[in-house]
């Protein structure tokens, strides 16, 4: 009789350990998936902001030249010189 109880106890302990290990493994797997998803989103944001910094740096370099600065001000802000009329034709 003690042999049967002993086997049942060991089977129960083994089952509990197996279930506990499975639960921990699944939780860790879910955490890994979430972290990888977050990493990919952050990498996309990094690439987006790097491209934006590159474009802004290029724009800043262009704005150092007076000719481009005047052209940019006229096109973007519809600025004009004194005694000058501007007609805006949009496509």
Gaussian input, Z-matrix of N, CA and C with variables (Angstrom, degrees):
# hf/3-21g

backbone

0 1
 N
 C     1     B1
 C     2     B2     1     A1
 N     3     B3     2     A2     1     D1
 C     4     B4     3     A3     2     D2
 C     5     B5     4     A4     3     D3
 N     6     B6     5     A5     4     D4
 C     7     B7     6     A6     5     D5
 C     8     B8     7     A7     6     D6
 N     9     B9     8     A8     7     D7
 C    10    B10     9     A9     8     D8
 C    11    B11    10    A10     9     D9
 N    12    B12    11    A11    10    D10
 C    13    B13    12    A12    11    D11
 C    14    B14    13    A13    12    D12
 N    15    B15    14    A14    13    D13
 C    16    B16    15    A15    14    D14
 C    17    B17    16    A16    15    D15
 N    18    B18    17    A17    16    D16
 C    19    B19    18    A18    17    D17
 C    20    B20    19    A19    18    D18
 N    21    B21    20    A20    19    D19
 C    22    B22    21    A21    20    D20
 C    23    B23    22    A22    21    D21
 N    24    B24    23    A23    22    D22
 C    25    B25    24    A24    23    D23
 C    26    B26    25    A25    24    D24
 N    27    B27    26    A26    25    D25
 C    28    B28    27    A27    26    D26
 C    29    B29    28    A28    27    D27
 N    30    B30    29    A29    28    D28
 C    31    B31    30    A30    29    D29
 C    32    B32    31    A31    30    D30
 N    33    B33    32    A32    31    D31
 C    34    B34    33    A33    32    D32
 C    35    B35    34    A34    33    D33
 N    36    B36    35    A35    34    D34
 C    37    B37    36    A36    35    D35
 C    38    B38    37    A37    36    D36
 N    39    B39    38    A38    37    D37
 C    40    B40    39    A39    38    D38
 C    41    B41    40    A40    39    D39
 N    42    B42    41    A41    40    D40
 C    43    B43    42    A42    41    D41
 C    44    B44    43    A43    42    D42
 N    45    B45    44    A44    43    D43
 C    46    B46    45    A45    44    D44
 C    47    B47    46    A46    45    D45
 N    48    B48    47    A47    46    D46
 C    49    B49    48    A48    47    D47
 C    50    B50    49    A49    48    D48
 N    51    B51    50    A50    49    D49
 C    52    B52    51    A51    50    D50
 C    53    B53    52    A52    51    D51
 N    54    B54    53    A53    52    D52
 C    55    B55    54    A54    53    D53
 C    56    B56    55    A55    54    D54
 N    57    B57    56    A56    55    D55
 C    58    B58    57    A57    56    D56
 C    59    B59    58    A58    57    D57
 N    60    B60    59    A59    58    D58
 C    61    B61    60    A60    59    D59
 C    62    B62    61    A61    60    D60
 N    63    B63    62    A62    61    D61
 C    64    B64    63    A63    62    D62
 C    65    B65    64    A64    63    D63
 N    66    B66    65    A65    64    D64
 C    67    B67    66    A66    65    D65
 C    68    B68    67    A67    66    D66
 N    69    B69    68    A68    67    D67
 C    70    B70    69    A69    68    D68
 C    71    B71    70    A70    69    D69
 N    72    B72    71    A71    70    D70
 C    73    B73    72    A72    71    D71
 C    74    B74    73    A73    72    D72
 N    75    B75    74    A74    73    D73
 C    76    B76    75    A75    74    D74
 C    77    B77    76    A76    75    D75
 N    78    B78    77    A77    76    D76
 C    79    B79    78    A78    77    D77
 C    80    B80    79    A79    78    D78
 N    81    B81    80    A80    79    D79
 C    82    B82    81    A81    80    D80
 C    83    B83    82    A82    81    D81
 N    84    B84    83    A83    82    D82
 C    85    B85    84    A84    83    D83
 C    86    B86    85    A85    84    D84
 N    87    B87    86    A86    85    D85
 C    88    B88    87    A87    86    D86
 C    89    B89    88    A88    87    D87
 N    90    B90    89    A89    88    D88
 C    91    B91    90    A90    89    D89
 C    92    B92    91    A91    90    D90
 N    93    B93    92    A92    91    D91
 C    94    B94    93    A93    92    D92
 C    95    B95    94    A94    93    D93
 N    96    B96    95    A95    94    D94
 C    97    B97    96    A96    95    D95
 C    98    B98    97    A97    96    D96
 N    99    B99    98    A98    97    D97
 C   100   B100    99    A99    98    D98
 C   101   B101   100   A100    99    D99
 N   102   B102   101   A101   100   D100
 C   103   B103   102   A102   101   D101
 C   104   B104   103   A103   102   D102
 N   105   B105   104   A104   103   D103
 C   106   B106   105   A105   104   D104
 C   107   B107   106   A106   105   D105
 N   108   B108   107   A107   106   D106
 C   109   B109   108   A108   107   D107
 C   110   B110   109   A109   108   D108
 N   111   B111   110   A110   109   D109
 C   112   B112   111   A111   110   D110
 C   113   B113   112   A112   111   D111
 N   114   B114   113   A113   112   D112
 C   115   B115   114   A114   113   D113
 C   116   B116   115   A115   114   D114
 N   117   B117   116   A116   115   D115
 C   118   B118   117   A117   116   D116
 C   119   B119   118   A118   117   D117
 N   120   B120   119   A119   118   D118
 C   121   B121   120   A120   119   D119
 C   122   B122   121   A121   120   D120
 N   123   B123   122   A122   121   D121
 C   124   B124   123   A123   122   D122
 C   125   B125   124   A124   123   D123
 N   126   B126   125   A125   124   D124
 C   127   B127   126   A126   125   D125
 C   128   B128   127   A127   126   D126
 N   129   B129   128   A128   127   D127
 C   130   B130   129   A129   128   D128
 C   131   B131   130   A130   129   D129
 N   132   B132   131   A131   130   D130
 C   133   B133   132   A132   131   D131
 C   134   B134   133   A133   132   D132
 N   135   B135   134   A134   133   D133
 C   136   B136   135   A135   134   D134
 C   137   B137   136   A136   135   D135
 N   138   B138   137   A137   136   D136
 C   139   B139   138   A138   137   D137
 C   140   B140   139   A139   138   D138
 N   141   B141   140   A140   139   D139
 C   142   B142   141   A141   140   D140
 C   143   B143   142   A142   141   D141
 N   144   B144   143   A143   142   D142
 C   145   B145   144   A144   143   D143
 C   146   B146   145   A145   144   D144
 N   147   B147   146   A146   145   D145
 C   148   B148   147   A147   146   D146
 C   149   B149   148   A148   147   D147
 N   150   B150   149   A149   148   D148
 C   151   B151   150   A150   149   D149
 C   152   B152   151   A151   150   D150
 N   153   B153   152   A152   151   D151
 C   154   B154   153   A153   152   D152
 C   155   B155   154   A154   153   D153
 N   156   B156   155   A155   154   D154
 C   157   B157   156   A156   155   D155
 C   158   B158   157   A157   156   D156
 N   159   B159   158   A158   157   D157
 C   160   B160   159   A159   158   D158
 C   161   B161   160   A160   159   D159
 N   162   B162   161   A161   160   D160
 C   163   B163   162   A162   161   D161
 C   164   B164   163   A163   162   D162
 N   165   B165   164   A164   163   D163
 C   166   B166   165   A165   164   D164
 C   167   B167   166   A166   165   D165
 N   168   B168   167   A167   166   D166
 C   169   B169   168   A168   167   D167
 C   170   B170   169   A169   168   D168
 N   171   B171   170   A170   169   D169
 C   172   B172   171   A171   170   D170
 C   173   B173   172   A172   171   D171
 N   174   B174   173   A173   172   D172
 C   175   B175   174   A174   173   D173
 C   176   B176   175   A175   174   D174
 N   177   B177   176   A176   175   D175
 C   178   B178   177   A177   176   D176
 C   179   B179   178   A178   177   D177
 N   180   B180   179   A179   178   D178
 C   181   B181   180   A180   179   D179
 C   182   B182   181   A181   180   D180
 N   183   B183   182   A182   181   D181
 C   184   B184   183   A183   182   D182
 C   185   B185   184   A184   183   D183
 N   186   B186   185   A185   184   D184
 C   187   B187   186   A186   185   D185
 C   188   B188   187   A187   186   D186
 N   189   B189   188   A188   187   D187
 C   190   B190   189   A189   188   D188
 C   191   B191   190   A190   189   D189
 N   192   B192   191   A191   190   D190
 C   193   B193   192   A192   191   D191
 C   194   B194   193   A193   192   D192
 N   195   B195   194   A194   193   D193
 C   196   B196   195   A195   194   D194
 C   197   B197   196   A196   195   D195
 N   198   B198   197   A197   196   D196
 C   199   B199   198   A198   197   D197
 C   200   B200   199   A199   198   D198
 N   201   B201   200   A200   199   D199
 C   202   B202   201   A201   200   D200
 C   203   B203   202   A202   201   D201
 N   204   B204   203   A203   202   D202
 C   205   B205   204   A204   203   D203
 C   206   B206   205   A205   204   D204
 N   207   B207   206   A206   205   D205
 C   208   B208   207   A207   206   D206
 C   209   B209   208   A208   207   D207
 N   210   B210   209   A209   208   D208
 C   211   B211   210   A210   209   D209
 C   212   B212   211   A211   210   D210
 N   213   B213   212   A212   211   D211
 C   214   B214   213   A213   212   D212
 C   215   B215   214   A214   213   D213
 N   216   B216   215   A215   214   D214
 C   217   B217   216   A216   215   D215
 C   218   B218   217   A217   216   D216
 N   219   B219   218   A218   217   D217
 C   220   B220   219   A219   218   D218
 C   221   B221   220   A220   219   D219
 N   222   B222   221   A221   220   D220
 C   223   B223   222   A222   221   D221
 C   224   B224   223   A223   222   D222
 N   225   B225   224   A224   223   D223
 C   226   B226   225   A225   224   D224
 C   227   B227   226   A226   225   D225
 N   228   B228   227   A227   226   D226
 C   229   B229   228   A228   227   D227
 C   230   B230   229   A229   228   D228
 N   231   B231   230   A230   229   D229
 C   232   B232   231   A231   230   D230
 C   233   B233   232   A232   231   D231
 N   234   B234   233   A233   232   D232
 C   235   B235   234   A234   233   D233
 C   236   B236   235   A235   234   D234
 N   237   B237   236   A236   235   D235
 C   238   B238   237   A237   236   D236
 C   239   B239   238   A238   237   D237
 N   240   B240   239   A239   238   D238
 C   241   B241   240   A240   239   D239
 C   242   B242   241   A241   240   D240
 N   243   B243   242   A242   241   D241
 C   244   B244   243   A243   242   D242
 C   245   B245   244   A244   243   D243
 N   246   B246   245   A245   244   D244
 C   247   B247   246   A246   245   D245
 C   248   B248   247   A247   246   D246
 N   249   B249   248   A248   247   D247
 C   250   B250   249   A249   248   D248
 C   251   B251   250   A250   249   D249
 N   252   B252   251   A251   250   D250
 C   253   B253   252   A252   251   D251
 C   254   B254   253   A253   252   D252
 N   255   B255   254   A254   253   D253
 C   256   B256   255   A255   254   D254
 C   257   B257   256   A256   255   D255
 N   258   B258   257   A257   256   D256
 C   259   B259   258   A258   257   D257
 C   260   B260   259   A259   258   D258
 N   261   B261   260   A260   259   D259
 C   262   B262   261   A261   260   D260
 C   263   B263   262   A262   261   D261
 N   264   B264   263   A263   262   D262
 C   265   B265   264   A264   263   D263
 C   266   B266   265   A265   264   D264
 N   267   B267   266   A266   265   D265
 C   268   B268   267   A267   266   D266
 C   269   B269   268   A268   267   D267
 N   270   B270   269   A269   268   D268
 C   271   B271   270   A270   269   D269
 C   272   B272   271   A271   270   D270

   B1=1.4343
   B2=1.5217
   B3=1.2992
   B4=1.4610
   B5=1.5249
   B6=1.3400
   B7=1.4581
   B8=1.5177
   B9=1.3555
   B10=1.4618
   B11=1.5178
   B12=1.3158
   B13=1.4630
   B14=1.5220
   B15=1.2804
   B16=1.4586
   B17=1.5287
   B18=1.3492
   B19=1.4610
   B20=1.5219
   B21=1.3282
   B22=1.4637
   B23=1.5223
   B24=1.3157
   B25=1.4703
   B26=1.5220
   B27=1.3376
   B28=1.4641
   B29=1.5230
   B30=1.3140
   B31=1.4671
   B32=1.5328
   B33=1.3204
   B34=1.4752
   B35=1.5190
   B36=1.3258
   B37=1.4676
   B38=1.5261
   B39=1.3242
   B40=1.4666
   B41=1.5271
   B42=1.3178
   B43=1.4658
   B44=1.5221
   B45=1.3201
   B46=1.4706
   B47=1.5297
   B48=1.3227
   B49=1.4664
   B50=1.5327
   B51=1.3287
   B52=1.4630
   B53=1.5262
   B54=1.3143
   B55=1.4738
   B56=1.5276
   B57=1.3079
   B58=1.4617
   B59=1.5278
   B60=1.3272
   B61=1.4611
   B62=1.5200
   B63=1.3212
   B64=1.4659
   B65=1.5242
   B66=1.3172
   B67=1.4692
   B68=1.5240
   B69=1.3143
   B70=1.4660
   B71=1.5259
   B72=1.3183
   B73=1.4547
   B74=1.5287
   B75=1.3112
   B76=1.4682
   B77=1.5232
   B78=1.3311
   B79=1.4663
   B80=1.5133
   B81=1.3430
   B82=1.4601
   B83=1.5283
   B84=1.3094
   B85=1.4608
   B86=1.5247
   B87=1.3201
   B88=1.4676
   B89=1.5255
   B90=1.3157
   B91=1.4628
   B92=1.5223
   B93=1.3194
   B94=1.4631
   B95=1.5285
   B96=1.3156
   B97=1.4656
   B98=1.5252
   B99=1.3253
   B100=1.4669
   B101=1.5223
   B102=1.3191
   B103=1.4707
   B104=1.5202
   B105=1.3218
   B106=1.4569
   B107=1.5224
   B108=1.3171
   B109=1.4539
   B110=1.5218
   B111=1.2944
   B112=1.4754
   B113=1.5262
   B114=1.3207
   B115=1.4660
   B116=1.5168
   B117=1.3271
   B118=1.4666
   B119=1.5262
   B120=1.3484
   B121=1.4697
   B122=1.5226
   B123=1.3237
   B124=1.4611
   B125=1.5289
   B126=1.3273
   B127=1.4597
   B128=1.5238
   B129=1.3370
   B130=1.4684
   B131=1.5213
   B132=1.3317
   B133=1.4645
   B134=1.5217
   B135=1.3296
   B136=1.4630
   B137=1.5152
   B138=1.3295
   B139=1.4630
   B140=1.5249
   B141=1.3381
   B142=1.4669
   B143=1.5223
   B144=1.3243
   B145=1.4593
   B146=1.5218
   B147=1.3153
   B148=1.4724
   B149=1.5254
   B150=1.3266
   B151=1.4582
   B152=1.5243
   B153=1.3153
   B154=1.4671
   B155=1.5267
   B156=1.3286
   B157=1.4633
   B158=1.5272
   B159=1.3244
   B160=1.4671
   B161=1.5264
   B162=1.3331
   B163=1.4662
   B164=1.5247
   B165=1.3218
   B166=1.4624
   B167=1.5271
   B168=1.3189
   B169=1.4645
   B170=1.5173
   B171=1.3240
   B172=1.4572
   B173=1.5269
   B174=1.3308
   B175=1.4630
   B176=1.5254
   B177=1.3136
   B178=1.4557
   B179=1.5215
   B180=1.3253
   B181=1.4638
   B182=1.5268
   B183=1.3206
   B184=1.4637
   B185=1.5186
   B186=1.3262
   B187=1.4658
   B188=1.5207
   B189=1.3153
   B190=1.4630
   B191=1.5235
   B192=1.3234
   B193=1.4610
   B194=1.5264
   B195=1.3243
   B196=1.4636
   B197=1.5226
   B198=1.3309
   B199=1.4631
   B200=1.5316
   B201=1.3032
   B202=1.4649
   B203=1.5236
   B204=1.3301
   B205=1.4615
   B206=1.5269
   B207=1.3325
   B208=1.4664
   B209=1.5252
   B210=1.3199
   B211=1.4681
   B212=1.5335
   B213=1.3081
   B214=1.4595
   B215=1.5291
   B216=1.3248
   B217=1.4652
   B218=1.5255
   B219=1.3205
   B220=1.4616
   B221=1.5392
   B222=1.3135
   B223=1.4632
   B224=1.5312
   B225=1.2980
   B226=1.4577
   B227=1.5268
   B228=1.3280
   B229=1.4564
   B230=1.5276
   B231=1.3409
   B232=1.4677
   B233=1.5324
   B234=1.3058
   B235=1.4653
   B236=1.5198
   B237=1.3229
   B238=1.4537
   B239=1.5122
   B240=1.3211
   B241=1.4603
   B242=1.5259
   B243=1.3106
   B244=1.4574
   B245=1.5272
   B246=1.3129
   B247=1.4663
   B248=1.5301
   B249=1.2860
   B250=1.4630
   B251=1.5233
   B252=1.3091
   B253=1.4570
   B254=1.5101
   B255=1.3024
   B256=1.4635
   B257=1.5323
   B258=1.3111
   B259=1.4593
   B260=1.5312
   B261=1.3011
   B262=1.4684
   B263=1.5117
   B264=1.3251
   B265=1.4626
   B266=1.5234
   B267=1.3166
   B268=1.4579
   B269=1.5182
   B270=1.3021
   B271=1.4711
   B272=1.4935
   A1=112.02
   A2=115.94
   A3=118.25
   A4=110.78
   A5=116.46
   A6=120.11
   A7=111.72
   A8=116.94
   A9=121.17
   A10=111.10
   A11=116.36
   A12=119.96
   A13=109.67
   A14=115.18
   A15=119.93
   A16=110.76
   A17=117.18
   A18=120.56
   A19=111.11
   A20=116.85
   A21=120.19
   A22=110.79
   A23=116.23
   A24=120.30
   A25=109.98
   A26=116.98
   A27=120.07
   A28=110.98
   A29=116.63
   A30=119.60
   A31=110.45
   A32=116.30
   A33=120.56
   A34=111.75
   A35=116.46
   A36=120.67
   A37=110.00
   A38=116.91
   A39=120.94
   A40=110.86
   A41=116.78
   A42=120.62
   A43=110.88
   A44=117.13
   A45=120.99
   A46=110.36
   A47=117.13
   A48=120.70
   A49=110.36
   A50=116.47
   A51=120.35
   A52=110.94
   A53=117.04
   A54=120.94
   A55=110.19
   A56=117.58
   A57=121.96
   A58=110.69
   A59=117.07
   A60=121.61
   A61=110.80
   A62=117.46
   A63=121.04
   A64=110.81
   A65=116.95
   A66=120.99
   A67=110.29
   A68=116.58
   A69=119.68
   A70=111.54
   A71=116.74
   A72=120.49
   A73=111.18
   A74=116.93
   A75=120.67
   A76=110.11
   A77=117.91
   A78=120.55
   A79=111.09
   A80=116.56
   A81=120.10
   A82=110.98
   A83=116.90
   A84=120.53
   A85=110.86
   A86=117.04
   A87=120.88
   A88=110.01
   A89=117.23
   A90=120.88
   A91=110.97
   A92=117.31
   A93=121.48
   A94=110.49
   A95=117.02
   A96=120.48
   A97=110.31
   A98=117.49
   A99=120.96
   A100=111.32
   A101=116.84
   A102=120.79
   A103=110.18
   A104=118.01
   A105=120.38
   A106=111.73
   A107=116.84
   A108=121.00
   A109=110.27
   A110=116.22
   A111=120.62
   A112=110.87
   A113=116.81
   A114=120.80
   A115=110.51
   A116=117.37
   A117=119.27
   A118=111.05
   A119=118.07
   A120=120.31
   A121=110.88
   A122=117.27
   A123=120.81
   A124=111.53
   A125=117.18
   A126=119.97
   A127=111.21
   A128=116.78
   A129=120.06
   A130=110.62
   A131=116.62
   A132=120.16
   A133=110.76
   A134=116.53
   A135=120.51
   A136=110.61
   A137=117.20
   A138=121.01
   A139=110.90
   A140=116.21
   A141=120.33
   A142=110.66
   A143=117.27
   A144=120.32
   A145=111.91
   A146=117.58
   A147=119.27
   A148=110.66
   A149=116.36
   A150=120.07
   A151=110.55
   A152=115.63
   A153=119.56
   A154=111.30
   A155=117.69
   A156=121.39
   A157=109.79
   A158=116.21
   A159=120.24
   A160=110.44
   A161=117.08
   A162=120.30
   A163=110.66
   A164=117.28
   A165=120.32
   A166=111.22
   A167=117.10
   A168=120.38
   A169=110.57
   A170=116.09
   A171=120.31
   A172=110.32
   A173=116.57
   A174=120.80
   A175=110.43
   A176=117.55
   A177=121.53
   A178=111.19
   A179=116.27
   A180=119.77
   A181=111.04
   A182=117.00
   A183=120.48
   A184=111.52
   A185=116.99
   A186=120.13
   A187=112.92
   A188=117.92
   A189=120.57
   A190=111.83
   A191=118.21
   A192=122.15
   A193=108.90
   A194=116.00
   A195=121.05
   A196=112.89
   A197=117.40
   A198=119.82
   A199=110.87
   A200=116.41
   A201=119.66
   A202=110.83
   A203=116.46
   A204=120.36
   A205=110.32
   A206=116.65
   A207=120.11
   A208=110.68
   A209=116.91
   A210=121.08
   A211=110.54
   A212=117.23
   A213=121.51
   A214=110.92
   A215=116.56
   A216=120.49
   A217=110.84
   A218=117.32
   A219=120.50
   A220=111.09
   A221=116.76
   A222=120.18
   A223=112.47
   A224=117.29
   A225=120.40
   A226=113.60
   A227=116.65
   A228=120.25
   A229=112.95
   A230=116.69
   A231=123.21
   A232=111.48
   A233=115.51
   A234=120.03
   A235=109.30
   A236=115.66
   A237=120.68
   A238=109.48
   A239=115.01
   A240=120.68
   A241=109.07
   A242=114.51
   A243=118.83
   A244=109.23
   A245=116.71
   A246=123.67
   A247=111.91
   A248=117.46
   A249=121.46
   A250=107.74
   A251=116.09
   A252=121.54
   A253=109.33
   A254=115.32
   A255=121.41
   A256=107.78
   A257=114.55
   A258=120.44
   A259=107.42
   A260=115.09
   A261=120.56
   A262=108.61
   A263=115.01
   A264=120.98
   A265=105.87
   A266=115.30
   A267=120.22
   A268=109.16
   A269=115.84
   A270=121.01
   A271=110.24
   D1=-38.17
   D2=179.92
   D3=-69.05
   D4=-25.39
   D5=176.68
   D6=-67.38
   D7=-39.33
   D8=178.38
   D9=-67.92
   D10=-40.42
   D11=179.64
   D12=-66.61
   D13=-40.81
   D14=179.61
   D15=-62.60
   D16=-42.55
   D17=178.72
   D18=-65.82
   D19=-39.90
   D20=179.05
   D21=-65.44
   D22=-40.56
   D23=179.34
   D24=-63.86
   D25=-46.93
   D26=-179.93
   D27=-64.75
   D28=-38.86
   D29=177.09
   D30=-63.84
   D31=-42.75
   D32=178.62
   D33=-64.37
   D34=-44.46
   D35=179.22
   D36=-63.42
   D37=-43.10
   D38=178.74
   D39=-62.94
   D40=-42.05
   D41=178.99
   D42=-63.82
   D43=-42.86
   D44=178.67
   D45=-62.57
   D46=-44.32
   D47=178.99
   D48=-63.74
   D49=-41.55
   D50=179.46
   D51=-63.14
   D52=-46.33
   D53=179.88
   D54=-63.74
   D55=-43.83
   D56=179.39
   D57=-61.01
   D58=-44.02
   D59=178.10
   D60=-64.23
   D61=-41.22
   D62=179.23
   D63=-63.70
   D64=-42.97
   D65=179.49
   D66=-62.82
   D67=-45.26
   D68=178.97
   D69=-63.43
   D70=-40.17
   D71=179.44
   D72=-63.79
   D73=-43.54
   D74=179.51
   D75=-65.34
   D76=-42.72
   D77=178.40
   D78=-61.52
   D79=-42.35
   D80=178.62
   D81=-66.13
   D82=-38.23
   D83=178.23
   D84=-64.34
   D85=-42.11
   D86=177.79
   D87=-63.65
   D88=-41.32
   D89=178.36
   D90=-63.12
   D91=-42.40
   D92=178.90
   D93=-62.63
   D94=-42.05
   D95=179.40
   D96=-63.93
   D97=-43.40
   D98=178.53
   D99=-63.09
   D100=-43.36
   D101=-179.28
   D102=-65.33
   D103=-42.54
   D104=178.52
   D105=-63.92
   D106=-37.77
   D107=176.97
   D108=-64.16
   D109=-44.83
   D110=179.01
   D111=-63.42
   D112=-40.77
   D113=178.67
   D114=-61.49
   D115=-44.01
   D116=-179.42
   D117=-65.68
   D118=-38.91
   D119=176.90
   D120=-64.17
   D121=-41.30
   D122=179.47
   D123=-67.52
   D124=-36.06
   D125=176.79
   D126=-66.30
   D127=-38.50
   D128=175.89
   D129=-63.21
   D130=-42.40
   D131=177.71
   D132=-63.83
   D133=-41.14
   D134=178.68
   D135=-59.88
   D136=-45.94
   D137=179.86
   D138=-63.73
   D139=-40.07
   D140=178.51
   D141=-62.08
   D142=-46.67
   D143=-178.00
   D144=-71.23
   D145=-32.42
   D146=175.32
   D147=-64.37
   D148=-42.20
   D149=177.71
   D150=-64.26
   D151=-39.34
   D152=179.33
   D153=-66.96
   D154=-40.54
   D155=177.09
   D156=-63.14
   D157=-40.83
   D158=178.43
   D159=-61.77
   D160=-44.69
   D161=179.88
   D162=-65.74
   D163=-40.88
   D164=179.33
   D165=-67.02
   D166=-36.91
   D167=177.74
   D168=-64.74
   D169=-41.25
   D170=177.69
   D171=-63.61
   D172=-43.38
   D173=178.82
   D174=-62.60
   D175=-41.44
   D176=179.43
   D177=-62.76
   D178=-41.36
   D179=177.19
   D180=-63.34
   D181=-41.27
   D182=179.55
   D183=-66.09
   D184=-38.33
   D185=-177.34
   D186=-69.99
   D187=-10.35
   D188=174.98
   D189=-70.73
   D190=-18.94
   D191=179.60
   D192=-94.30
   D193=130.65
   D194=-175.39
   D195=-62.35
   D196=-38.06
   D197=-178.74
   D198=-62.52
   D199=-45.19
   D200=-179.61
   D201=-70.00
   D202=-36.21
   D203=178.99
   D204=-61.19
   D205=-43.55
   D206=178.30
   D207=-64.81
   D208=-44.81
   D209=179.61
   D210=-61.54
   D211=-42.89
   D212=-179.85
   D213=-64.65
   D214=-43.74
   D215=179.37
   D216=-63.07
   D217=-38.92
   D218=179.45
   D219=-68.35
   D220=-43.15
   D221=-175.53
   D222=-75.68
   D223=-43.41
   D224=-173.68
   D225=-85.83
   D226=-36.74
   D227=-173.67
   D228=-113.50
   D229=4.27
   D230=178.56
   D231=53.06
   D232=42.45
   D233=179.12
   D234=-82.94
   D235=157.28
   D236=-179.73
   D237=-146.50
   D238=162.08
   D239=176.51
   D240=-81.98
   D241=165.91
   D242=176.88
   D243=-65.05
   D244=143.34
   D245=-179.80
   D246=60.87
   D247=33.16
   D248=179.87
   D249=-129.61
   D250=138.05
   D251=178.29
   D252=-110.06
   D253=135.14
   D254=-179.10
   D255=-118.20
   D256=130.87
   D257=174.74
   D258=-111.47
   D259=122.62
   D260=-178.07
   D261=-97.87
   D262=121.80
   D263=178.50
   D264=-118.64
   D265=114.61
   D266=-179.62
   D267=-104.80
   D268=143.94
   D269=179.83
   D270=-77.37

